[in-house]
Amino acid sequence: MQPYLRSRAHYGCSGLFRLAVGLGAIAPFDAGAAAAAPTPAVTASIALLLALSIGLFIVNWRRARALRLAEEQRALLATLLDASPDMIFFKDTDSRFRLVNRAAAEVLGRPVEQILGKEDRDFFPPAAAEAFRQADAQVMAEVGIHQREEDVQHADGHLERYDTLKAPVLTADGRVIGLLGIARRITAERRNQHRLKLAAQFFNNAAEGIMVTRPDGVIEHVNPAFTQITGYGPEDAIGESPRLLQSGRHSHAFYQRMWDTLTRHGRWQGEVWNRRKSGQIYTEWLDISPVFGDDGALLHYLGIFSDISSIKASEAQMAHMAQHDALTGLPNRNLLNDRITTALRRAQRDKRLVAVIFLDLDHFKDINDSYGHAVGDVVLNQVAHRLLECVRDEDTVARLGGDEFVVLMEDIDSPDRAEIAAQRILACLAPPVAHKDQEFFVGCSVGLSLYPEDGDTPEALIRNADTAMYQAKQQGRNNAQRYHAQQTEQTRQRVRLENALRRAIDTSELEVWYQPQVDLATGALVGMEALCRWHDPAEGTVPPSTFIALAERNGLIVPLGAHVLRKVCEQIVAWRAAGLTPPRVAVNVSGRQLRRLDFLGSLCSILEAADCRPEWIELEVTESDILKDAEPSIATLHGIREMGISLSLDDFGTGFSSLSYLKRLPINTLKIDRSFIDGLPADGNDRAIVQAILAMGRSLGIQVLAEGVETPAQVTALRLLNCHSAQGYHFGRPAPADALTEHLATT
C-alpha cells in the first residue's frame, strides 16, 4: 500500500504545482531567487496544496475500493443466482426482463443478453404471455406477494409445472419499480403426488385384501378389503403378526418353503387356508413380494390376497358334476377311467386280477318312449341303487350314459369271483322296478373282461367288456358273457374300414355338410357347423361316430381335419364370390391337431391358399381334448385367437370342466352338450345344469349355444332360460353345401 500511496501523493502535488505556476503564484526561477528564503505566503500555499492533494487521494482511494467491493458483490450475486436451479427474474413496470439467471435463460432458450429488455410475448404463445402479463400487473398493483402454480412452455415446446412466487420491488419512498419472481419446477413432485393419490385410492378401494408389514413381519397397514375379508379391523391387525390369520391347516414346512421361495425368487404366490376373525376357515390366493428402498435395503413386505372360497366351491361342484352322473350321482366315465387306472397299478404290484363288468339294460328304450323320460329316470335311479347294494363296498359302480353301467372289481383272486358277481348283478335286476302302481321289468345284458388277460388299459378293458355285452345281447339278452380275444368279424370289419378311410382322405371322397345355428329369439341364421360325411362305394354310408372314432385311434384325424378345414374355407369363399353372405362356419378340431407343433402354420397356409379371412370361420374344440395336455393346447388356442379366429368349446360339461382352466381359455362360445338338452324340460337335473352353464357364460362374457335341440318343448325351455342360440334337428338337419346355397340365397 505504501508505494501506491506515494505515487498518488506525488501525482497530486506535482499537479497542483503546475496549477500554481499557471496562475503566476510562483515567480520564474533564477539563481538569485533560489538563494533567498521562502516567504510566509509561499509556505502557506505549499501546505494548502499538500492538504488538498492528500484529500483527493483519500477520496479516489475510497471510491476505487467501493467500486471493487461492488463488483465483487455483483459477481457473488450473479454466481448465487446462476447456481440456483429455480428460475429467478426481475421485470420492470412494463413487464420487461431486466435480470434473469441461468435457469430462466435455459427455459426461455436464449442467451441472457438476448432476453434482457424483452417481454413474455417474445418467448411464449400469445395466450400464455397475456396470462403472465396480467399476473405481473396484479402483483405490482396490489403491492403484495403472490404465489401460484402455472404451466410454462419451454423453448423446445414441452410443458412443465412451476410453483411461482412474485413480489413487487419498491424504492425507499415506496415507489414500485418492478417485480422479482422465483419459479420452482414441481412437475415431478406433482406427478409423484398424483401417483401417491392413485396408490392410496387403489389401496383403499381394491377388492383384494392388502397388508403391509415391516421386515420383521409386524403388520403396519391394512386396507378396507382386508377387514371385509378377514373380519379384522386396523385396530386388530396393526402391530400384530400375519400369524393372526393362520388356520392351522398348513405345516411349519409349508411356511418355510414359502419364505425360501420368497427369498430366492423375490415373490411367492399360491393358495393358503386362513381363518377369519369369526373362526371360519376360508381359501385365499396370496401374493407376497418385498419392497426395497433406493439403497437396496428391505423396507416392507407387501401381501395381496383375494378370497377364492366361492371359486373353490364352484370348482368342487363342477368337478363333482364332471366326474359324476347328474341323474344317479354315480361316477361317470372319467372317474371310472381314473379308478381303473389306479386299480391296474395295484393289481400289477400285487399280482391280482381286475374285472370290468359292462351291463346294458334290456328294452329300456321302450320305457322311455312309452312313459317318458321322467319315468325312465326313476327306473335308472332304482337300477343304480340296486347295483350299489349287490356289490362290495370297495367296488365301483359307474354310469356311462343312457342305460349303460359298468362295475369295477379289483383285488380278486380268480375269474370265478367275477363271473359270480356278474350273475349276482343279473339276479338283482330281475325283480321288477315299481313306480306309481306300475311295474317295469328291465333285465340286462352283461359283458365281462379281466386284467391282464383281456387288456391292460381302461380303454381296452371297457371296450372288450362292451364287446362281450353285445355278444350277450346277440344270445338272447338277460345273460352274461366273458370276452374272448380271438379275431372276430368286427375286428376284420374295422381293418377294412380303416383302409377305406385312408383311401377316402387321399382321394377327397369325404364330403362336408352344414348344419344351421339359429338365434332362438328371431330364428335368424347366426352360424353353421361343418360336419364330415362319408359314403364309401363298398361300405355305403358310414356313420360319423364310426369313422371319426376310427380316425382318432389311428391318427388319420389329422389329415381328415385338414381336409375338412380346406373344403370349408373354399366353400365360404365360393359363397361370397357368388354374392352371398354366409354366417361364420364352425369347424371341429381334434386334440391331436391342436397338439401338433405345425398346426398354426398349417392353419395359416390353408386360409391363405383359399383366400379365406380368419373371421369367417370358428374352430370347435372339446374340453377333454384340451385337458389331455393342457398347457401346449392353451398356448395354441391363444395363437388361434391372435389370428382373429373365434373359438368354441364343444360338449361342455361332459369333461373335467375346471373353472381354473376355463378362465384361461380364450374361447368365445360354450356349447352345451346334447346330453343335457335331451332331458329338457322335464328333467330337473338337466335344467339345473343348463341354467348353471348359461349363468356362468353370462358372468364370463362368453356366448352359450345349445346342441341337439330336437323338440319345440326344448326350444321353449331354452328360451325361458335365456339361451340365445341353438342348433339341432328342430332347426335343420345337416345338408350338403348346395342345399345351404339355396337357403342363403333366399335370406
C-alpha positions in Angstrom: 0.0 0.0 0.0 2.9 2.5 0.7 4.2 2.7 -2.9 0.6 3.1 -4.0 0.1 6.0 -1.6 3.4 7.6 -2.6 2.6 7.5 -6.3 -0.8 9.0 -5.7 0.6 11.8 -3.4 3.3 12.6 -5.9 0.7 12.8 -8.7 -1.4 15.2 -6.6 1.5 17.5 -5.5 3.0 17.9 -9.0 -0.4 18.5 -10.5 -1.2 21.2 -8.0 2.3 22.7 -8.5 1.7 23.0 -12.2 -1.6 24.6 -11.5 0.2 27.2 -9.2 2.7 28.1 -11.9 0.0 28.6 -14.4 -1.7 31.1 -12.1 1.5 33.0 -11.5 1.7 32.1 -7.8 5.3 31.2 -8.2 7.8 33.5 -10.0 10.1 32.2 -12.7 13.2 30.6 -11.4 16.5 32.4 -11.3 19.7 32.0 -9.3 19.1 35.0 -7.1 15.7 33.9 -6.1 16.8 30.4 -5.3 19.2 31.7 -2.7 16.5 33.7 -1.0 14.4 32.2 1.9 10.7 31.4 1.1 8.2 33.9 2.1 5.3 33.0 4.5 2.8 33.2 1.7 4.6 30.6 -0.3 4.9 28.3 2.7 1.2 28.5 3.3 0.4 27.8 -0.4 2.6 24.8 -0.4 0.9 23.4 2.8 -2.6 24.0 1.3 -1.6 22.2 -1.9 -0.3 19.3 0.1 -3.5 19.0 2.1 -5.7 19.2 -1.0 -3.6 16.5 -2.7 -3.9 14.2 0.3 -7.6 14.7 0.5 -8.1 14.0 -3.2 -6.0 10.8 -2.9 -8.1 9.6 0.0 -11.4 10.3 -1.9 -10.1 8.5 -5.0 -8.9 5.5 -3.0 -12.2 5.1 -1.2 -14.1 5.3 -4.5 -11.9 2.7 -6.0 -12.3 0.4 -3.1 -16.1 0.9 -3.1 -16.2 0.1 -6.9 -14.1 -3.0 -6.3 -16.4 -4.2 -3.5 -19.5 -3.5 -5.6 -18.0 -5.5 -8.4 -17.2 -8.4 -6.1 -20.7 -8.3 -4.6 -22.2 -8.2 -8.1 -20.1 -11.2 -9.2 -21.1 -13.1 -6.0 -24.8 -12.3 -6.5 -24.6 -13.4 -10.1 -22.9 -16.6 -9.1 -25.6 -17.3 -6.5 -28.4 -16.6 -8.9 -26.9 -18.8 -11.6 -26.3 -21.6 -9.1 -30.0 -21.8 -8.2 -32.0 -24.4 -10.1 -35.0 -22.2 -9.8 -36.0 -19.5 -12.3 -35.1 -16.0 -10.9 -36.0 -12.9 -12.8 -36.7 -9.2 -12.4 -39.1 -7.3 -14.5 -39.7 -3.5 -14.7 -43.1 -1.9 -14.6 -43.6 -2.6 -18.3 -43.0 -6.4 -17.7 -39.7 -6.3 -19.5 -37.0 -8.6 -18.3 -34.2 -6.7 -16.6 -32.5 -9.5 -14.8 -32.6 -13.3 -15.4 -30.5 -16.1 -14.0 -29.1 -19.0 -16.0 -32.1 -21.4 -15.1 -34.5 -18.8 -16.6 -32.4 -18.3 -19.7 -32.4 -22.1 -20.2 -36.2 -22.3 -20.0 -36.5 -19.3 -22.5 -33.9 -20.9 -24.7 -31.9 -17.7 -25.3 -28.6 -16.2 -24.0 -29.1 -13.7 -21.2 -28.2 -10.7 -23.4 -31.0 -11.7 -25.9 -33.5 -11.8 -23.1 -32.9 -8.5 -21.3 -35.3 -5.8 -22.4 -37.8 -8.4 -24.0 -41.3 -9.3 -22.8 -43.1 -12.6 -22.3 -44.7 -12.4 -25.7 -41.3 -12.7 -27.3 -40.9 -16.2 -25.8 -44.3 -17.7 -25.1 -47.5 -18.3 -27.0 -49.9 -15.3 -27.0 -52.4 -16.7 -24.5 -49.7 -17.7 -22.0 -47.8 -14.4 -22.5 -51.0 -12.4 -21.8 -51.7 -14.5 -18.7 -48.2 -13.8 -17.4 -48.6 -10.1 -18.1 -51.9 -9.8 -16.3 -50.4 -11.7 -13.3 -47.5 -9.3 -13.2 -49.8 -6.3 -13.3 -51.8 -7.6 -10.5 -48.7 -8.2 -8.3 -47.5 -4.6 -8.9 -51.0 -3.1 -8.5 -51.8 -4.8 -5.2 -48.2 -4.4 -3.9 -48.3 -7.8 -2.3 -46.7 -11.2 -2.6 -48.5 -13.7 -4.9 -47.9 -17.4 -5.2 -49.5 -19.6 -7.9 -48.9 -22.7 -9.9 -48.7 -22.4 -13.6 -47.7 -24.3 -16.7 -44.6 -22.9 -18.5 -43.8 -23.9 -22.1 -40.0 -24.5 -22.5 -38.2 -23.4 -25.6 -38.4 -27.0 -27.0 -42.2 -26.9 -26.7 -42.8 -29.2 -23.8 -44.7 -28.0 -20.7 -43.5 -28.1 -17.1 -45.4 -27.2 -14.0 -43.9 -24.4 -11.8 -44.7 -23.0 -8.4 -44.1 -19.3 -8.9 -43.6 -16.6 -6.2 -43.8 -12.9 -7.3 -43.2 -9.8 -5.2 -43.1 -6.1 -6.1 -39.8 -4.2 -5.7 -40.1 -0.8 -4.0 -37.9 2.2 -3.7 -37.2 3.8 -0.3 -40.1 6.2 -0.9 -42.5 3.3 -1.7 -42.5 3.7 -5.5 -42.9 0.3 -7.4 -40.1 -0.1 -9.9 -40.8 -3.7 -11.0 -41.2 -7.2 -9.6 -39.0 -10.1 -8.5 -40.1 -13.6 -9.5 -38.9 -17.0 -8.4 -40.3 -20.1 -10.1 -39.6 -23.7 -8.9 -40.2 -26.7 -11.2 -42.7 -29.1 -9.5 -43.7 -31.3 -12.4 -42.1 -34.4 -10.9 -43.4 -33.5 -7.4 -47.0 -33.2 -8.7 -46.6 -36.4 -10.8 -45.4 -38.2 -7.6 -48.3 -36.7 -5.7 -50.7 -37.9 -8.3 -49.2 -41.4 -8.2 -49.4 -41.5 -4.5 -53.0 -40.4 -4.7 -53.8 -43.2 -7.2 -51.9 -45.6 -5.0 -53.9 -44.5 -2.0 -57.2 -44.9 -4.0 -56.1 -48.3 -5.1 -55.2 -49.3 -1.6 -58.5 -48.1 -0.2 -60.8 -49.3 -3.0 -59.1 -52.5 -4.1 -61.3 -55.6 -4.0 -58.2 -57.6 -2.9 -57.1 -57.5 0.7 -53.8 -55.7 1.2 -51.4 -55.8 4.2 -48.0 -54.1 4.5 -45.6 -55.4 7.1 -42.2 -54.4 8.4 -39.2 -56.6 7.5 -39.7 -58.4 10.8 -43.3 -59.3 9.8 -45.2 -56.9 12.0 -48.3 -55.5 10.2 -48.1 -51.8 9.6 -51.1 -51.1 7.2 -54.2 -52.9 6.1 -56.9 -51.8 3.6 -60.7 -51.9 3.9 -60.9 -55.1 1.8 -58.6 -56.8 4.3 -61.1 -56.1 7.0 -64.0 -57.1 4.8 -62.4 -60.5 4.0 -60.8 -61.4 7.4 -63.1 -59.5 9.8 -60.0 -57.9 11.5 -60.0 -54.1 11.5 -56.9 -52.0 11.6 -57.1 -51.8 15.3 -57.0 -55.6 15.5 -54.3 -56.2 12.9 -51.7 -53.4 13.1 -48.9 -54.3 15.3 -49.7 -58.0 15.1 -48.1 -60.8 13.0 -49.8 -62.3 10.0 -49.9 -65.5 12.1 -53.1 -63.9 13.4 -54.8 -65.4 10.3 -53.3 -68.9 10.4 -55.8 -71.7 10.1 -53.6 -74.5 11.4 -54.1 -76.4 8.2 -50.6 -75.8 7.0 -47.4 -77.3 8.5 -44.3 -75.4 9.5 -42.6 -76.8 6.4 -45.2 -75.2 4.2 -44.4 -71.7 5.6 -40.7 -72.5 5.4 -41.0 -73.3 1.7 -43.0 -70.1 1.3 -40.2 -67.9 2.7 -37.5 -69.8 1.0 -39.2 -69.2 -2.4 -39.7 -65.5 -1.5 -36.0 -65.1 -0.6 -34.7 -66.9 -3.7 -37.1 -65.6 -6.3 -38.4 -62.3 -4.8 -42.0 -63.4 -4.9 -44.4 -66.1 -3.6 -47.9 -66.7 -4.7 -50.3 -69.6 -4.1 -53.4 -70.8 -2.2 -53.5 -70.5 1.5 -56.0 -71.6 4.1 -56.6 -68.8 6.6 -59.1 -68.2 9.4 -61.4 -65.2 9.7 -62.0 -63.4 13.0 -65.2 -65.3 13.3 -63.3 -68.5 13.2 -64.4 -69.5 9.7 -61.7 -71.1 7.6 -61.5 -69.9 4.0 -59.2 -70.2 1.0 -57.3 -67.2 -0.4 -55.0 -66.6 -3.3 -52.0 -64.8 -1.7 -49.2 -62.9 -3.5 -46.2 -61.8 -1.3 -43.4 -59.5 -2.6 -40.7 -57.5 -0.9 -40.4 -53.7 -1.1 -36.9 -52.3 -1.3 -35.6 -48.7 -0.9 -33.3 -46.9 -3.4 -30.3 -48.1 -1.4 -31.4 -51.8 -1.8 -32.5 -52.1 1.8 -35.6 -54.1 2.6 -38.4 -51.8 3.8 -41.6 -53.8 3.8 -43.4 -56.9 2.7 -46.5 -56.5 0.6 -49.2 -59.1 0.7 -52.2 -59.0 -1.6 -54.8 -61.7 -1.4 -58.3 -62.5 -2.6 -61.0 -64.7 -1.1 -61.4 -67.6 -3.6 -63.8 -69.7 -1.4 -66.7 -69.3 -3.8 -64.4 -70.2 -6.8 -63.1 -73.3 -4.9 -66.7 -74.3 -4.1 -67.8 -73.8 -7.7 -64.7 -75.8 -8.9 -65.6 -78.6 -6.4 -69.2 -78.6 -7.7 -68.1 -78.6 -11.3 -65.5 -81.3 -10.6 -68.2 -83.4 -9.0 -70.5 -82.8 -11.9 -67.7 -83.6 -14.3 -66.9 -86.9 -12.6 -70.4 -88.0 -11.6 -73.6 -88.7 -13.4 -76.0 -85.9 -12.8 -79.0 -88.2 -12.6 -77.8 -91.1 -10.4 -74.8 -89.5 -8.7 -72.7 -92.5 -9.8 -69.1 -92.0 -11.1 -69.1 -91.2 -14.8 -66.7 -92.4 -17.5 -63.9 -90.0 -16.4 -63.9 -91.1 -12.8 -64.3 -94.7 -13.8 -61.2 -94.5 -16.0 -59.2 -92.9 -13.2 -60.3 -95.7 -10.8 -59.5 -98.5 -13.3 -56.0 -97.0 -13.9 -55.4 -97.0 -10.1 -56.7 -100.5 -9.8 -54.4 -101.7 -12.6 -51.4 -100.3 -10.9 -52.3 -102.0 -7.6 -53.1 -105.3 -9.4 -49.8 -105.2 -11.2 -48.0 -104.7 -7.9 -49.9 -107.3 -6.0 -50.3 -109.9 -8.9 -54.1 -109.8 -8.6 -57.0 -109.7 -11.1 -59.2 -106.7 -12.1 -62.7 -107.3 -13.5 -64.7 -104.8 -15.6 -68.4 -105.8 -15.9 -70.3 -103.9 -18.6 -74.1 -104.0 -18.5 -76.8 -102.6 -20.7 -80.5 -102.6 -19.7 -82.7 -104.6 -21.9 -85.6 -102.8 -23.6 -85.1 -99.6 -21.6 -85.8 -97.5 -24.6 -89.4 -98.9 -24.6 -89.9 -97.5 -21.1 -88.7 -94.0 -22.2 -90.7 -94.0 -25.3 -93.9 -95.2 -23.7 -93.8 -93.5 -20.3 -91.5 -90.6 -20.9 -88.0 -89.6 -19.6 -89.2 -88.8 -16.1 -90.3 -92.4 -15.6 -87.1 -93.6 -17.3 -85.1 -91.5 -14.8 -86.9 -93.1 -11.9 -86.0 -96.6 -13.3 -82.4 -95.6 -13.8 -82.1 -94.4 -10.2 -83.6 -97.6 -8.8 -81.2 -99.7 -11.0 -78.2 -97.6 -9.7 -79.4 -98.2 -6.1 -79.8 -102.0 -6.7 -76.3 -102.2 -8.2 -74.7 -100.5 -5.2 -76.4 -102.9 -2.9 -75.3 -106.1 -4.7 -71.6 -105.3 -5.0 -68.8 -104.9 -2.4 -68.2 -101.6 -0.7 -64.8 -101.4 -2.4 -66.2 -101.9 -5.9 -67.1 -99.0 -8.2 -70.5 -98.7 -10.0 -70.4 -96.1 -12.8 -73.0 -94.9 -15.3 -71.5 -94.2 -18.7 -74.7 -92.7 -20.1 -78.2 -93.7 -21.2 -78.8 -97.2 -19.9 -75.2 -98.3 -19.7 -73.5 -99.1 -16.4 -70.0 -100.5 -15.5 -69.0 -102.3 -12.4 -65.3 -102.3 -11.5 -64.0 -105.1 -9.2 -60.4 -105.2 -8.0 -58.3 -107.4 -5.8 -60.0 -110.6 -6.9 -58.1 -113.9 -7.0 -59.9 -115.8 -9.7 -62.2 -115.3 -12.8 -64.9 -117.3 -11.0 -65.3 -114.5 -8.5 -66.0 -112.0 -11.3 -68.4 -114.4 -13.0 -70.3 -114.9 -9.7 -70.6 -111.2 -9.4 -72.0 -110.9 -12.9 -74.6 -113.5 -12.1 -75.4 -111.6 -8.9 -76.0 -108.4 -10.9 -78.4 -110.3 -13.3 -80.3 -111.6 -10.2 -80.6 -108.2 -8.5 -82.1 -106.6 -11.6 -84.5 -109.5 -12.3 -87.3 -108.3 -10.0 -89.5 -105.5 -11.5 -89.0 -101.9 -10.7 -92.1 -100.4 -9.1 -93.3 -96.8 -9.7 -96.8 -95.4 -9.1 -98.6 -98.7 -9.3 -96.6 -99.6 -12.4 -94.0 -102.4 -12.6 -91.2 -102.4 -15.1 -89.1 -105.4 -15.9 -85.8 -104.2 -17.2 -83.2 -107.0 -17.0 -79.8 -106.5 -18.5 -77.1 -108.0 -20.8 -73.7 -108.3 -19.1 -70.2 -108.5 -20.5 -67.1 -109.3 -18.6 -63.4 -108.6 -19.2 -60.4 -109.3 -17.0 -57.0 -107.8 -16.4 -54.4 -108.9 -17.5 -55.9 -111.5 -19.9 -58.3 -109.2 -21.8 -56.4 -105.9 -21.6 -54.1 -103.7 -19.6 -55.7 -100.3 -20.1 -59.0 -98.8 -19.0 -60.0 -98.3 -22.6 -59.2 -101.9 -23.6 -61.0 -103.4 -20.7 -64.1 -101.3 -21.2 -64.1 -101.9 -24.9 -63.7 -105.6 -24.6 -66.4 -105.8 -21.8 -68.6 -103.9 -24.2 -67.9 -106.3 -27.0 -68.8 -109.2 -24.6 -72.0 -107.4 -23.6 -73.1 -107.3 -27.3 -72.4 -111.0 -27.6 -74.8 -111.4 -24.6 -77.5 -109.4 -26.4 -77.0 -111.5 -29.6 -77.5 -114.6 -27.5 -81.0 -113.5 -26.3 -80.3 -110.8 -23.7 -80.5 -111.2 -19.9 -77.3 -113.2 -19.7 -73.6 -112.7 -19.0 -70.7 -113.4 -21.4 -66.9 -113.4 -21.0 -64.8 -111.7 -23.5 -62.7 -113.9 -25.9 -59.7 -112.4 -27.6 -60.0 -114.3 -30.9 -60.1 -112.3 -34.2 -63.7 -111.5 -34.7 -65.6 -110.3 -37.7 -66.0 -106.9 -36.1 -62.2 -106.6 -35.9 -61.8 -107.6 -39.6 -64.5 -105.1 -40.4 -62.6 -102.4 -38.5 -59.4 -103.1 -40.5 -61.3 -102.9 -43.8 -62.9 -99.6 -42.8 -59.6 -98.1 -41.8 -58.1 -98.9 -45.2 -61.1 -97.4 -46.9 -60.9 -94.3 -44.8 -57.3 -93.8 -45.8 -58.2 -94.1 -49.4 -61.2 -91.7 -49.0 -58.9 -89.0 -47.5 -56.3 -89.4 -50.2 -59.0 -89.2 -53.0 -61.1 -86.4 -51.3 -64.2 -88.7 -51.2 -65.2 -87.2 -47.9 -67.9 -84.6 -48.1 -68.7 -81.6 -45.9 -72.3 -80.9 -44.8 -73.5 -78.0 -42.9 -76.0 -77.7 -40.0 -77.6 -74.3 -39.2 -77.2 -72.5 -35.9 -80.0 -70.1 -35.2 -81.0 -67.2 -32.9 -83.7 -68.5 -30.5 -85.4 -65.1 -30.3 -85.6 -64.3 -34.0 -85.0 -67.6 -35.8 -82.3 -65.9 -37.8 -79.3 -67.9 -39.1 -76.3 -66.9 -37.0 -73.9 -69.7 -37.8 -73.3 -73.1 -39.3 -71.3 -76.1 -38.2 -69.4 -78.1 -40.7 -69.8 -81.9 -40.4 -67.9 -84.6 -42.3 -69.9 -87.2 -44.2 -68.6 -90.3 -45.9 -70.3 -92.6 -48.4 -68.0 -95.5 -49.3 -68.6 -97.3 -52.6 -68.2 -100.7 -50.9 -69.4 -100.0 -47.3 -72.1 -97.5 -48.1 -72.8 -94.6 -45.8 -70.5 -94.8 -42.8 -71.8 -93.0 -39.6 -69.5 -90.2 -38.4 -69.4 -91.8 -34.9 -67.8 -94.8 -36.6 -65.2 -93.3 -38.9 -64.3 -90.3 -36.6 -63.6 -92.6 -33.7 -61.6 -94.8 -36.1 -59.6 -91.8 -37.3 -58.9 -90.7 -33.7 -57.5 -94.1 -32.8 -55.2 -94.5 -35.8 -54.1 -90.9 -36.3 -56.0 -90.2 -39.5 -57.8 -87.5 -37.7 -55.0 -85.0 -38.6 -55.2 -85.3 -42.4 -59.0 -85.7 -42.2 -59.3 -82.5 -40.1 -57.1 -80.6 -42.6 -59.2 -81.9 -45.5 -62.4 -80.6 -43.9 -61.0 -77.2 -43.0 -59.7 -76.8 -46.5 -63.1 -77.6 -48.1 -64.9 -75.3 -45.7 -62.6 -72.3 -46.5 -63.0 -72.9 -50.2 -66.8 -73.2 -49.9 -67.0 -69.9 -47.8 -65.0 -68.1 -50.5 -67.2 -69.6 -53.2 -70.4 -68.4 -51.5 -69.0 -64.9 -51.1 -67.8 -64.8 -54.7 -71.4 -65.6 -55.7 -72.7 -62.6 -53.8 -73.9 -64.5 -50.7 -73.0 -63.6 -47.1 -72.8 -66.8 -45.1 -72.5 -66.5 -41.3 -69.4 -67.8 -39.5 -68.8 -71.5 -40.0 -67.6 -73.7 -37.1 -65.1 -76.5 -37.9 -64.3 -79.2 -35.4 -60.6 -79.6 -34.4 -59.3 -82.6 -32.6 -56.9 -82.7 -29.7 -54.3 -84.4 -31.9 -54.4 -81.5 -34.3 -54.1 -78.9 -31.5 -51.0 -80.6 -30.0 -49.1 -80.7 -33.3 -46.3 -78.1 -33.4 -47.1 -77.2 -37.0 -50.9 -76.7 -36.5 -50.8 -72.9 -36.5 -48.6 -72.9 -39.6 -50.9 -75.3 -41.4 -53.9 -73.3 -40.4 -52.4 -70.1 -41.9 -51.4 -71.9 -45.1 -55.0 -73.3 -45.6 -56.5 -69.8 -45.1 -54.0 -68.1 -47.4 -54.4 -70.8 -50.1 -58.2 -70.4 -50.1 -58.1 -66.6 -49.6 -60.4 -67.0 -46.6 -60.5 -64.4 -43.9 -59.9 -65.6 -40.3 -63.2 -64.1 -39.0 -65.2 -66.2 -41.4 -64.5 -69.4 -39.5 -64.7 -70.7 -36.0 -62.8 -73.6 -34.6 -64.5 -76.0 -32.2 -62.5 -77.9 -29.6 -63.6 -80.3 -26.8 -62.6 -79.7 -23.2 -61.4 -83.3 -22.8 -59.0 -82.9 -25.8 -57.6 -79.7 -24.3 -57.1 -81.1 -20.8 -55.1 -84.2 -22.0 -52.2 -81.9 -22.5 -53.4 -78.5 -21.2 -50.5 -76.1 -21.4 -49.5 -76.6 -25.0 -53.2 -76.7 -26.1 -54.0 -73.5 -24.3 -50.9 -71.8 -25.9 -52.1 -73.0 -29.3 -55.6 -71.6 -28.6 -54.2 -68.2 -27.8 -52.3 -68.3 -31.1 -55.6 -69.1 -32.9 -57.3 -66.2 -31.2 -54.5 -63.8 -32.1 -55.1 -64.7 -35.7 -58.6 -63.4 -35.4 -60.3 -66.8 -35.4 -63.2 -67.4 -33.0 -63.1 -70.4 -30.7 -66.0 -72.5 -29.2 -65.8 -75.2 -26.5 -67.8 -78.2 -27.6 -69.5 -80.8 -25.4 -69.2 -78.5 -22.4 -70.0 -80.2 -19.1 -69.0 -83.7 -20.2 -65.3 -83.4 -19.4 -63.4 -82.1 -16.4 -65.0 -78.6 -16.7 -62.4 -76.9 -14.4 -63.1 -73.2 -13.8 -59.4 -72.7 -13.3 -58.8 -73.8 -16.9 -62.0 -72.3 -18.3 -61.0 -68.8 -17.3 -57.6 -69.3 -19.1 -59.2 -70.4 -22.3 -59.6 -67.7 -24.9 -63.0 -69.0 -26.0 -65.9 -67.0 -27.4 -68.7 -69.7 -27.2 -69.7 -72.5 -24.9 -71.7 -75.3 -26.5 -73.9 -77.2 -24.1 -73.7 -80.9 -24.8 -76.9 -82.6 -26.1 -76.9 -85.0 -23.2 -78.1 -82.1 -21.0 -80.6 -80.9 -23.6 -82.2 -84.3 -24.0 -83.9 -84.2 -20.6 -85.4 -80.7 -21.1 -87.8 -79.5 -20.0 -88.9 -82.4 -17.6 -85.5 -83.4 -16.1 -84.8 -81.1 -13.2 -81.1 -82.0 -13.1 -80.6 -81.3 -16.8 -82.4 -78.0 -16.3 -80.3 -77.0 -13.4 -77.1 -77.8 -15.2 -78.1 -75.9 -18.3 -79.1 -72.9 -16.2 -75.8 -73.0 -14.3 -73.8 -73.1 -17.6 -75.8 -70.2 -19.0 -75.2 -68.1 -15.9 -71.5 -68.9 -15.9 -71.4 -67.9 -19.6 -73.0 -64.6 -18.9 -70.7 -63.9 -15.9 -67.6 -64.6 -18.0 -68.9 -62.8 -21.1 -69.0 -66.0 -23.2 -71.8 -66.8 -25.6 -73.6 -70.1 -25.0 -75.1 -72.3 -27.7 -77.3 -75.4 -27.0 -76.7 -78.5 -29.2 -79.0 -81.3 -30.1 -82.3 -79.3 -29.9 -84.9 -81.5 -31.4 -88.3 -80.6 -30.0 -90.4 -77.4 -29.6 -90.6 -78.1 -25.8 -86.8 -77.9 -25.7 -86.8 -74.7 -27.6 -89.3 -73.2 -25.2 -87.4 -74.3 -22.2 -84.1 -72.8 -23.6 -85.9 -69.5 -24.3 -87.2 -69.4 -20.7 -83.6 -70.0 -19.5 -82.4 -67.1 -21.7 -80.3 -69.2 -24.0 -79.8 -67.1 -27.1 -78.7 -69.6 -29.8 -79.0 -73.3 -30.6 -78.7 -76.0 -33.3 -80.3 -79.4 -33.8 -82.7 -81.3 -35.9 -85.5 -78.9 -34.9 -83.9 -76.2 -36.9 -82.4 -78.3 -39.7 -80.5 -81.4 -40.3 -77.0 -81.4 -41.7 -77.2 -80.8 -45.5 -74.7 -80.5 -48.4 -73.4 -77.1 -49.4 -75.8 -76.9 -52.4 -78.8 -77.1 -50.1 -77.4 -74.3 -47.9 -76.6 -72.2 -51.0 -80.3 -72.1 -51.9 -81.1 -71.2 -48.3 -78.5 -68.4 -48.2 -79.8 -67.0 -51.5 -83.3 -66.6 -50.0 -82.3 -65.0 -46.7 
